Amino acid sequence: MQYEIMYNPSYSVARVQLDQGEAIMAESGAMVSMSPSIKLDAQMAGGGLLGAIKSKIGGESVFRTTFTAESGPGEVVLAPSSTGDVLAIELNGKMFVQGGSYLAGSTALEVGIEGSAKAMFSGEGLFLLTVSGTGVLFVSSFGAIHRITLQPGEEYIVDTSHMVAFDSTVTYKIEKATGKSEGVGGFIKGMVKSALSGEGLVCRYTGPGDVYIQTRSFQNFVQMLMPFLPTKSN
């Protein structure tokens, strides 16, 4: 398998070249174009109904599509539904991916769901996607993708709406943007200050490992559009 990322960082697509017999799995609806030698097969995410339900809760589509170069070599062009970037990661291990950022990957990679109370309170949904194994992983973003490499014990704080993915070697915890506070009164005061700052909750990451963030927030973009959307009148 060979690939290239084109038209990044605003309107990125992944152009994947497959030799005969090779395959790649992608999110439902990700295909832009493909060679006539490519055969596609749609299946429920997670291998069954329960896995499909978990994928839906995790922000992913219920179905995933496998593209196989059946009658000869060919190419598949894949793109996310929103404006933004695509990044190819040569994975050898395990990575956490926020809901909606998984685009495609080698069929050798195992995609699962991991429940996380921290993820629920961070606004990223009740579940995080886990991608493990050896192969190419394609992730997408709203805006460009920026990589931060953390050394052992090094910390970094990211707004929850800007998260794309991070290595499983990186630990994280959810906290207020204003930091820790003592007592119930301090907690409430801290939450008010965080809300007034426009930040709310953030993720504190601790290395070692890579953290991938997006340069724009889809939630903030939607909030910006809200005053201009039509509303029902009495």
C-alpha positions in Angstrom: 0.0 0.0 0.0 1.2 3.5 -0.9 -0.5 6.8 -0.1 -0.2 10.5 -0.4 -2.1 13.3 1.3 -3.3 16.0 -1.2 -4.6 19.5 -0.9 -3.8 19.8 2.8 -4.5 21.4 5.3 -7.9 22.8 4.3 -9.4 20.4 1.9 -7.3 17.3 2.4 -7.9 13.9 0.7 -6.0 10.6 1.1 -5.0 9.0 -2.2 -4.3 5.3 -1.5 -2.7 3.0 -4.0 -3.5 -0.7 -3.6 -1.7 -3.6 -5.2 -3.9 -6.5 -6.3 -5.3 -8.3 -3.2 -4.6 -5.4 -0.8 -7.5 -3.7 1.1 -8.2 -0.7 3.3 -11.1 -0.1 5.7 -12.8 3.4 5.8 -15.6 5.2 7.4 -19.0 4.9 5.6 -19.3 7.8 3.1 -15.5 8.5 3.0 -15.0 7.5 -0.6 -14.5 10.3 -3.2 -13.5 8.1 -6.1 -11.9 4.8 -7.0 -10.5 2.7 -9.8 -12.9 0.1 -11.5 -10.6 -2.7 -10.2 -11.6 -1.8 -6.6 -14.5 -3.8 -5.0 -16.2 -2.3 -1.9 -18.0 -4.2 0.9 -19.9 -2.5 3.7 -20.2 -4.2 7.1 -21.4 -3.2 10.5 -18.7 -1.5 12.6 -17.3 -3.7 15.4 -18.3 -6.9 13.7 -21.9 -6.9 14.9 -24.9 -5.0 16.3 -23.4 -4.3 19.7 -20.2 -3.0 18.1 -22.2 -0.9 15.7 -24.2 0.7 18.6 -20.9 1.5 20.4 -19.5 3.1 17.3 -22.6 5.2 16.9 -22.3 6.3 20.6 -18.6 7.0 20.0 -19.4 9.4 17.2 -18.6 7.1 14.3 -20.8 5.7 11.6 -22.6 2.4 12.1 -21.1 0.9 9.0 -17.5 0.7 7.7 -16.5 0.0 4.1 -13.6 -2.2 3.0 -12.1 -1.4 -0.4 -10.2 -4.3 -2.0 -8.1 -4.3 -5.2 -9.7 -7.4 -6.5 -9.2 -7.6 -10.3 -5.9 -5.6 -10.3 -4.1 -2.7 -8.7 -6.0 0.5 -8.3 -6.5 3.6 -6.1 -9.1 4.9 -3.7 -9.5 8.6 -2.8 -10.9 9.2 0.7 -12.0 12.4 2.4 -13.7 13.5 5.7 -17.1 15.1 5.6 -15.9 18.4 7.1 -13.3 20.9 5.9 -10.0 20.1 7.3 -6.8 18.1 7.3 -5.9 14.4 7.0 -2.9 12.8 8.6 -1.4 9.4 8.0 0.1 7.7 11.0 2.4 4.6 10.8 0.9 2.9 13.8 2.8 0.2 15.7 0.9 -0.1 19.0 -2.2 1.5 20.3 -3.7 5.0 19.9 -6.8 6.8 21.2 -8.9 8.7 18.7 -11.7 11.1 19.4 -15.1 10.4 17.9 -15.4 11.6 14.3 -11.6 11.7 13.6 -11.2 8.1 12.4 -11.1 8.2 8.6 -9.6 4.9 7.5 -6.9 2.4 8.2 -5.2 -0.9 7.2 -7.4 -3.9 7.6 -4.8 -5.3 10.0 -5.7 -2.6 12.5 -8.2 -3.4 15.2 -10.7 -0.6 15.9 -12.5 -0.8 19.3 -14.4 1.3 21.8 -13.3 2.1 25.3 -15.7 3.6 27.8 -14.3 6.7 29.6 -16.0 8.8 32.2 -13.3 11.4 31.6 -14.2 11.4 27.9 -17.9 11.9 28.8 -17.2 14.9 31.1 -14.8 16.4 28.6 -17.5 16.7 26.0 -15.9 14.2 23.6 -18.6 11.6 24.2 -19.0 8.6 26.4 -16.4 6.5 24.4 -13.0 7.0 22.8 -12.0 4.9 19.8 -9.0 2.6 20.3 -7.0 1.7 17.2 -4.3 -1.0 17.8 -1.9 -3.1 15.7 0.6 -2.4 12.9 -0.4 -0.5 9.8 -1.4 2.9 8.4 -4.0 4.9 10.3 -5.7 8.0 8.7 -7.2 10.5 11.0 -9.0 13.7 10.1 -9.6 17.1 11.7 -11.5 20.4 11.5 -8.7 22.7 10.6 -5.1 21.7 10.3 -3.5 19.0 12.5 -0.6 19.9 14.8 1.5 17.3 16.5 3.0 17.8 20.0 5.7 15.4 21.2 5.9 15.1 25.0 8.9 13.8 26.9 8.5 11.5 29.9 6.7 13.5 32.7 6.2 16.5 30.4 2.7 18.0 30.7 0.6 20.0 28.2 -2.9 21.4 28.4 -5.4 21.2 25.4 -9.0 22.4 25.1 -11.1 19.3 24.8 -12.8 20.5 21.5 -9.4 20.6 19.8 -8.4 17.0 20.4 -7.8 14.5 17.5 -5.8 11.6 18.8 -3.0 10.6 21.2 -0.7 7.7 21.9 -1.7 5.2 24.5 1.5 5.9 26.4 0.2 9.4 27.1 -2.0 9.7 30.3 -4.6 12.4 30.7 -7.0 13.9 33.1 -9.9 16.4 32.9 -9.8 19.6 34.8 -11.1 23.2 34.8 -9.3 25.7 32.6 -8.6 27.7 35.7 -6.9 24.8 37.5 -7.5 23.1 40.8 -9.6 24.6 43.5 -10.4 23.6 47.1 -13.9 22.9 48.5 -17.3 23.1 47.0 -17.3 26.8 46.9 -13.9 26.9 45.2 -15.0 24.4 42.7 -18.2 26.4 41.7 -16.2 29.6 41.6 -13.6 27.9 39.4 -16.3 26.6 37.0 -17.8 30.1 36.7 -14.4 31.6 35.9 -13.7 28.9 33.4 -17.1 29.5 31.7 -16.5 33.2 31.6 -13.1 32.7 30.0 -14.8 30.7 27.2 -12.6 27.7 27.9 -14.5 25.4 30.4 -12.9 22.0 30.7 -9.4 21.1 29.4 -7.3 17.9 29.2 -4.0 17.8 30.9 -1.7 15.3 29.1 1.5 13.8 30.5 4.1 12.2 28.3 5.8 10.3 26.9 4.2 10.2 23.5 2.5 12.2 20.7 -0.6 14.3 21.0 -2.4 15.4 17.8 -4.7 18.5 18.0 -6.8 20.4 15.5 -6.3 24.1 14.9 -10.1 24.8 14.9 -13.0 23.8 17.1 -16.1 22.5 15.4 -18.2 23.3 18.5 -17.0 26.9 18.5 -17.7 27.1 14.8 -21.3 26.0 15.3 -21.8 28.4 18.2 -20.5 31.2 15.9 -23.1 30.3 13.3 -26.1 30.0 15.7 -27.1 33.7 15.7 -27.4 33.6 11.9 -29.5 30.5 11.7 -33.3 30.9 11.1 -35.5 30.2 14.1 -39.2 29.3 14.4 -41.4 32.3 15.2 -44.7 32.4 17.0 
